[in-house]
C-alpha cells in the first residue's frame, strides 16, 4: 500500500517556493528553511516563520492551505489552527511551523535541528 499521495504537480523545490511565497504574501516574519533531508525520515525541509498575533498565524496557515490545494498538493494535516499559537502544516516534503515569536523562542526549533544535524554529521564523520 502506497502511503504517499501522488504529487506530480510540484517538485520539493517548487513546493518550498510556494510555501515561502505564500508566507511572504501574508507578511510572515523571519522565514527560515531548514534542509532536513537525510536527517529526518518524515520530510525533506522544515520551514519556520513567525506571525505577530494569533490571528496573523492563523491567516498565514489558512492562506498556505488554500494555495497548496490550488497547486494540487493538499496538506496531509494541519494542527494547532484553532489556538493559533503554533500551527503546523504538513505538506509531506515540507513541514511548515508558524508560531508566535514567544512560542518560537521557547521551543527554538532552529537550534534543535542545528544540533541534530551537527550530531549526525559528527557521527557519520567518525565512522
C-alpha positions as a Markdown table, in Angstrom:
| # | Residue | x | y | z |
|---|---|---|---|---|
| 1 | Unk | 0.0 | 0.0 | 0.0 |
| 2 | Unk | 1.4 | 3.4 | -1.0 |
| 3 | Unk | 1.0 | 5.8 | 1.9 |
| 4 | Unk | 2.4 | 8.8 | 0.0 |
| 5 | Unk | 0.0 | 10.9 | -2.1 |
| 6 | Unk | 0.6 | 11.2 | -5.8 |
| 7 | Unk | 2.0 | 14.6 | -6.4 |
| 8 | Unk | 3.2 | 15.1 | -9.9 |
| 9 | Unk | 2.3 | 18.8 | -9.9 |
| 10 | Unk | 5.1 | 20.2 | -7.8 |
| 11 | Unk | 8.7 | 19.1 | -7.0 |
| 12 | Unk | 10.0 | 19.6 | -3.5 |
| 13 | Unk | 11.8 | 22.8 | -4.6 |
| 14 | Unk | 8.6 | 24.1 | -6.2 |
| 15 | Unk | 6.7 | 23.3 | -3.0 |
| 16 | Unk | 9.3 | 25.2 | -0.9 |
| 17 | Unk | 8.9 | 28.2 | -3.3 |
| 18 | Unk | 5.1 | 28.0 | -2.9 |
| 19 | Unk | 5.4 | 28.0 | 0.9 |
| 20 | Unk | 7.8 | 30.9 | 1.0 |
| 21 | Unk | 5.8 | 32.9 | -1.5 |
| 22 | Unk | 2.6 | 32.3 | 0.5 |
| 23 | Unk | 4.2 | 33.3 | 3.7 |
| 24 | Unk | 5.8 | 36.4 | 2.2 |
| 25 | Unk | 2.4 | 37.4 | 0.8 |
| 26 | Unk | 1.0 | 37.4 | 4.3 |
| 27 | Unk | 4.0 | 39.3 | 5.8 |
| 28 | Unk | 5.5 | 36.4 | 7.8 |
| 29 | Unk | 8.4 | 37.3 | 10.0 |
| 30 | Unk | 11.8 | 35.7 | 9.9 |
| 31 | Unk | 11.2 | 32.8 | 7.5 |
| 32 | Unk | 13.7 | 30.1 | 7.9 |
| 33 | Unk | 14.2 | 27.0 | 5.7 |
| 34 | Unk | 16.0 | 24.0 | 7.2 |
| 35 | Unk | 17.1 | 21.2 | 5.0 |
| 36 | Unk | 16.5 | 18.0 | 7.0 |
| 37 | Unk | 16.8 | 15.5 | 4.1 |
| 38 | Unk | 18.9 | 12.7 | 5.3 |
| 39 | Unk | 18.3 | 13.7 | 8.9 |
| 40 | Unk | 14.6 | 13.0 | 9.1 |
| 41 | Unk | 12.5 | 10.2 | 7.7 |
| 42 | Unk | 9.4 | 12.5 | 7.8 |
| 43 | Unk | 10.3 | 15.3 | 5.4 |
| 44 | Unk | 12.9 | 17.0 | 3.3 |
| 45 | Unk | 12.5 | 20.6 | 4.6 |
| 46 | Unk | 11.2 | 22.4 | 7.6 |
| 47 | Unk | 10.0 | 25.9 | 7.2 |
| 48 | Unk | 9.7 | 28.1 | 10.3 |
| 49 | Unk | 8.1 | 31.5 | 10.4 |
| 50 | Unk | 6.5 | 33.9 | 12.9 |
| 51 | Unk | 3.4 | 35.9 | 13.0 |
| 52 | Unk | 2.7 | 39.0 | 15.1 |
| 53 | Unk | -0.6 | 37.7 | 16.6 |
| 54 | Unk | -2.6 | 34.5 | 16.8 |
| 55 | Unk | -4.9 | 35.9 | 14.1 |
| 56 | Unk | -1.9 | 36.5 | 11.9 |
| 57 | Unk | -0.5 | 33.0 | 12.4 |
| 58 | Unk | -4.0 | 31.5 | 11.6 |
| 59 | Unk | -4.3 | 33.7 | 8.5 |
| 60 | Unk | -0.9 | 32.6 | 7.2 |
| 61 | Unk | -1.8 | 29.0 | 7.7 |
| 62 | Unk | -5.2 | 29.3 | 6.0 |
| 63 | Unk | -3.6 | 31.1 | 3.0 |
| 64 | Unk | -0.9 | 28.4 | 2.7 |
| 65 | Unk | -3.5 | 25.6 | 2.9 |
| 66 | Unk | -5.6 | 27.2 | 0.1 |
| 67 | Unk | -2.6 | 27.8 | -2.1 |
| 68 | Unk | -1.3 | 24.3 | -1.6 |
| 69 | Unk | -4.7 | 22.8 | -2.5 |
| 70 | Unk | -4.9 | 25.0 | -5.6 |
| 71 | Unk | -1.5 | 23.7 | -6.6 |
| 72 | Unk | -2.7 | 20.2 | -6.3 |
| 73 | Unk | -0.8 | 19.5 | -3.0 |
| 74 | Unk | -3.4 | 19.4 | -0.2 |
| 75 | Unk | -1.9 | 19.2 | 3.3 |
| 76 | Unk | -1.6 | 15.8 | 4.9 |
| 77 | Unk | -2.7 | 17.6 | 8.1 |
| 78 | Unk | -2.9 | 20.9 | 9.9 |
| 79 | Unk | -2.5 | 21.1 | 13.7 |
| 80 | Unk | -3.0 | 24.0 | 16.1 |
| 81 | Unk | -5.1 | 26.1 | 13.8 |
| 82 | Unk | -7.8 | 26.6 | 16.5 |
| 83 | Unk | -5.4 | 28.1 | 19.0 |
| 84 | Unk | -3.1 | 30.0 | 16.6 |
| 85 | Unk | -0.1 | 30.0 | 18.9 |
| 86 | Unk | 1.7 | 27.3 | 16.8 |
| 87 | Unk | 0.3 | 26.0 | 13.6 |
| 88 | Unk | 1.9 | 23.0 | 11.8 |
| 89 | Unk | 1.0 | 22.4 | 8.2 |
| 90 | Unk | 2.3 | 19.1 | 6.9 |
| 91 | Unk | 2.8 | 19.2 | 3.1 |
| 92 | Unk | 4.8 | 15.9 | 3.1 |
| 93 | Unk | 8.1 | 17.1 | 1.6 |
| 94 | Unk | 7.8 | 20.3 | 3.5 |
| 95 | Unk | 6.6 | 20.7 | 7.1 |
| 96 | Unk | 5.7 | 24.3 | 8.0 |
| 97 | Unk | 5.7 | 25.7 | 11.6 |
| 98 | Unk | 4.0 | 29.0 | 12.0 |
| 99 | Unk | 4.4 | 30.5 | 15.5 |
| 100 | Unk | 4.1 | 33.5 | 17.7 |
| 101 | Unk | 7.5 | 34.9 | 18.4 |
| 102 | Unk | 7.5 | 33.9 | 22.1 |
| 103 | Unk | 6.5 | 30.3 | 21.2 |
| 104 | Unk | 9.2 | 30.2 | 18.6 |
| 105 | Unk | 11.8 | 31.5 | 21.1 |
| 106 | Unk | 10.7 | 29.0 | 23.7 |
| 107 | Unk | 10.8 | 25.9 | 21.5 |
| 108 | Unk | 13.8 | 27.1 | 19.4 |
| 109 | Unk | 13.3 | 24.5 | 16.6 |
| 110 | Unk | 16.1 | 26.1 | 14.6 |
| 111 | Unk | 18.6 | 25.3 | 17.3 |
| 112 | Unk | 17.1 | 21.8 | 17.8 |
| 113 | Unk | 17.6 | 20.9 | 14.2 |
| 114 | Unk | 21.0 | 22.5 | 14.1 |
| 115 | Unk | 22.1 | 20.3 | 17.0 |
| 116 | Unk | 20.5 | 17.3 | 15.4 |
| 117 | Unk | 22.3 | 17.9 | 12.1 |
| 118 | Unk | 25.6 | 18.6 | 13.8 |
| 119 | Unk | 25.4 | 15.4 | 15.9 |
| 120 | Unk | 24.5 | 13.3 | 12.9 |
| 121 | Unk | 27.4 | 14.8 | 10.9 |
| 122 | Unk | 29.8 | 14.1 | 13.8 |
| 123 | Unk | 28.6 | 10.5 | 14.0 |
| 124 | Unk | 29.0 | 10.0 | 10.3 |
| 125 | Unk | 32.4 | 11.5 | 10.1 |
| 126 | Unk | 33.8 | 9.5 | 12.9 |
| 127 | Unk | 32.8 | 6.1 | 11.5 |
